[in-house]
Amino acid sequence: MINLVCKISSINPAGSGDSQQLAQLQILYKARGRKLEELTNEMEVLKGESGRELRILKHQLSVAKGRWACA
């Protein structure tokens, strides 16, 4: 965020009326960070669920192979 503030300040060093734009950009930056964290958490949940589903499918395949071998 500091880099963003420095870049904006260097665009217009006089700072004439850019404080509102800076505030808006800071709000957007924070919102982007929250969304990134939300998506990261969602990805972790989906990873866990897909891992669980994979284990279930492997177990079902193993059971089916066992039944087929006995038949």
Secondary structure, DSSP 8 states (H G I E B T S, - for coil): -HHHHHHHHHH-TT-SSHHHHHHHHHHHHHHHHHHHHHHHHHHHHHHHHHHHHHHHHHHHHHHHHHHHHH-
